[in-house]
Amino acid sequence: MTDGSGAGGFVTAGHCGTVGTSAQSSDRSGSGTFRQSVLPGNDGAFLAATSDWSVTNLASRHNAGGPQAVSGSARAPKGSAVRRSGPTAGWHCGTIQARNQSATHPEGTVRGPDPHQRVRRAR
C-alpha cells in the first residue's frame, strides 16, 4: 500500500513505533520509518519502507506456519472470523464479539470503533 505521498509501506499498530523512528524486518533484509503513528486514542501507524525493503502482501504468522497472503480490507460484521498476528502474542484466530470497545494500556486508552475489537479466540 502507499500513503498520501505515494510512499510504499504498510499499516501496523501505533504502539509499534513513533513518527520518525525506524524499524527493521525480522529477517533484517529491509527497513523503514514510521511516517504516522497514533496512540493513545487510536492504535494505528504507517511504516514507509526504504528502498532496500520490498513490501509484499504477506503477513508473518509468527511460528504458526508460512506467511499469510492479505488483500483488501473491509469492516467485518459482528460474528465474523478474524485473525491477528504479532511477534509477542503470535498468530491467533477468533470471532468479533463486539465493536466500539476501549482498552487501557500504559500509554493511554485506545477507543473503538476498530482498533481493539473484542475478539473471542478460536479453540
Secondary structure as GFF3:
##gff-version 3
##sequence-region A 1 123
A	DSSP	beta_strand	9	12	.	.	.	ID=ss1
A	DSSP	three_ten_helix	14	16	.	.	.	ID=ss2
A	DSSP	beta_strand	22	24	.	.	.	ID=ss3
A	DSSP	beta_strand	31	38	.	.	.	ID=ss4
A	DSSP	beta_strand	44	49	.	.	.	ID=ss5
A	DSSP	beta_strand	58	59	.	.	.	ID=ss6
A	DSSP	beta_strand	68	69	.	.	.	ID=ss7
A	DSSP	beta_strand	81	86	.	.	.	ID=ss8
A	DSSP	beta_strand	90	98	.	.	.	ID=ss9
A	DSSP	beta_strand	102	105	.	.	.	ID=ss10
A	DSSP	beta_strand	108	111	.	.	.	ID=ss11
A	DSSP	beta_strand	118	121	.	.	.	ID=ss12
###
